[in-house]
Amino acid sequence: MKHQFFCRKALIILVLIVALIQAGCRENTLISSKVSPSANAINVFQYTFTNLITHTFYSDSAITSTNIGGVGIYQGVGSITDPYFGTMTGATYFQVLCTDFTPGFFVGDSVDSAVLILPYGGLTYGDSLNQSLTQTYQVFYLQDTMGLATTYYSNSTKPIDAVNPLSDPTTVNLYNIRDSFLLNILPANYSALRIRLKLPVLMPLLNNALNVLTNSINPVQDFLNAFNGICVRVADTRQFANAMPYFELDGTSTYSEASILVFYHPAGTVVDSDYVEPYYFNTGACAHFNSITRSYKSSPVNALYHSTAANDNIIALQNQPGASIDVIIPGLHNLPAGVINKAELQLTLLPAYNSIYSSNDTLVPPEKLTPLGIGMKNYPSGVGLGVPYEIADFYPLTSTSPLTVLDGYLHTNLPANPTLQVFTVDIPREVMASIAAKNDTIHLHITGTNDYYGAFHMVAGGGNYGVGTADSIYRAKLNVVYSKLTN
């Protein structure tokens, strides 16, 4: 299954996009640690830190209203039960914009039907192989407007008109949603969730918004202020399935973007649905966010969130909002003097907790991990204790080269043990910067990516996993490859 991703910091992406447009990428700025000298070369050695201190914490700070040109806007809509991480419910809130700002647009026409379209985003988190799995969705009108310049988070919400829903509960097959074609009146069979809307509820709202435009000097904003937006969620938030699909709001055409399609024909004619008028998600004008609700009280991950151990032997991670990993790497002064070629943080999946080790590949791990530095007492300079910062390996922020060097992907067939599934995060320049600053400890937060909010399942060995046993191969570690200095 192919996933798309983008880096945790929206600001970094924005800087990258602007810089690439202006100056292009500096392809040869950095050399990947994957081509650095190995530990078996002459005068090249390896030092392994096995004293890492690890914990799992809950992160609910995900911004879900990110809107950057060229980056897909994915929204998790549905509900799922993960046996390790508990339940998750996702709802999408977004605005739509008309293509024709004529007041009284439908006067003299007969409206035949209206359909909500949510294009399938290419990922179903959970049991995507189950051909009979269903979820029941419903569409609601927002009772409060939204703002494009407003930042919304995974715990944001908006009041909905639950008394007059825009649709009836609609049950769909999650396996077939990738190529569903529920309404034959549509001219193109795009993969999407399609829900028929109630005309007696929808049309007064649309007509009222269009009539506001009679004397408007700012029709786009006036329409958005008059037609607040919609919410799509599961009809019964108490019901949970074993999978949740992700939908993409922004598309490239009328039938591949989130929209309300109104089908109509001129009064007096006999041809139904002769015309279609789209009300679509416009990335330059419409606000959106993905609301994510989690419940993990009775799930195994809850013990990790509330652990009082000095060092946890099991750690867990999802895309935010959800479980993230806290890693402390002490004792940098123990490194022998030399030139650092590679510094690779390794987090190894535990077979008993991850379905990727079995044929039932349903709860897959994240595609990429992202490190965030946490300030120590005197490092980095100007950053306070406990304050997040971008590690040295992210720089320069005006190049995409660091993102390649950082790695962060899942690897198999490693020379040490080809049976392991290992995430590697390369931080050589952060280690060098710390040593140069006489800082003995690196503190990191490891998160997933911010594209598919709340998705993915990863349980790995912590800082003291399997100590004194053969299972220590799953232990979190930092491998440093260095070259000795010669006279």
C-alpha positions, 0 to 999 in steps of 0.5 A: 500500500502506497502512502503519501506523507509530509514533514511534521512542521508545516512551517518547514514545508512552506519555507522549502517550497518558497526556497525551491521556487526561488533557488532550487534544491542544493542536491549535493549539500549533504551526504547520506549516512547510508554511504558513509564508511562502515565500521569494518573499514580501516580506522573506522569503528562503531560505538553503540549507546545502549543506555537510552531512556525511553517513554511514551507520551500522548500528543494532542497538538496536531494542527489539522487545518494545514493548507499548503499548495501541492500537499494533499489535504487528507481527513480521517472520517469514521471510527476504528478500534485498535487492540493496542491503542484503543478507539479513534473517531474522526470527523471532517469539517470544511467549507464549500464555495459556489462556482456561480455567484448569481443571486437566485441561481436556481430560480426557474429550475427544478432541482432533482438531487444533491450529492456529497462527494468525498474523494478517497485518499488512498489509505484505509487504516486498519483491516482494509482487506475485509471485504464485508466491513461497513461504516454508516456516515451522515452529513450535518450543517454547521451552526457556526462559520469557519475562518481560513486564517484560523488554526484548528487542531485535532481536538477542535470542534464546531456545533452541528445541526443534529436536529435537521441533518443534511443526509440520512445515515448512509451505510457503505462498504469500506473495501469497495469505497476505493472504487464505489459508484453509488449514483449512476447519474455521475459521469465519472467513476472516481473513488469516493464516498457519495452520500445523497443529501436532503433537498428540503434541508439543503436548498433553503441554506444554499438559496439563502447564501446565494441571495446574500450576494445580491449587493455584495462587493466581496461575494466569496467571503459573503457566501462563506459567511452565509453558508457555514460549512458541513461536517461528515462523520459516523452516524453513531459515534458509539459504534466502532469498526476495524478500519477507517478510510482517509479522504482527500478534500482537494482535487483536480476536477469537479468530480475528484474534489470534496463537493456538493453537486446539485443536479437540476433541469429547467422548469418545463422540460422533461429531462431530469438532471440535465445540468449540475452545479458544484459547490466545491472545496476551494483551497484558497478560500475554504477552511477545514479541519479534522477532528479526532477523538480518542479513548484509550483508558482500557487499552494497553497503551494507557499503561505506557502513558501513565508509567512511573518507570525510570525507563520503559521497556516498550514504547509506542507511536502513531501519527499525531494525535496519539502516542509519541516517543520520548528518547534521552541519549546520555553519555556523549562524552564516552565517544572516543575522539574522532570524526563522526561518519554516522549516528543512527537511532534505531527503534525496532518493532516487536513482532508480538505487537505489530501485524507487519510480521504476520500475513494479516497486514492490517495495522501498519506502522508509520511510513516515516518518523520525525525527530524533534529536539527538546532543549537541555539546560545549556543546549542549544544556545538560546533554547530553554530547558524543555523547549522544542527546537529543530535539530541540526540535521534539519538544516538548511531549512531551504533544502530538501537534502536534510529530509533524505539524510534524516531517513526515518523509514522502516528497514528490513534485511539489516546486516546485523539481523535480517529478520528485524523490522527497524526504523532508523533516524540519522542524527550525526550533525546533532551529535556533533553539535552537542559534543562541540557545545560540551553537551552530554545528553540529547533529548528527542521527541519522535513523532510520525508525519502529519498527513494521515492524522492519528493513523498507524500502529507501531510498538517497539523495544524501549531503552531497557528491553530484553536486557541480559537476554537474547531479546536485547536485539529489539532494544532501542539504541544509537549506533555511532560510526566514527573515524579515529584521528591520526597524527 
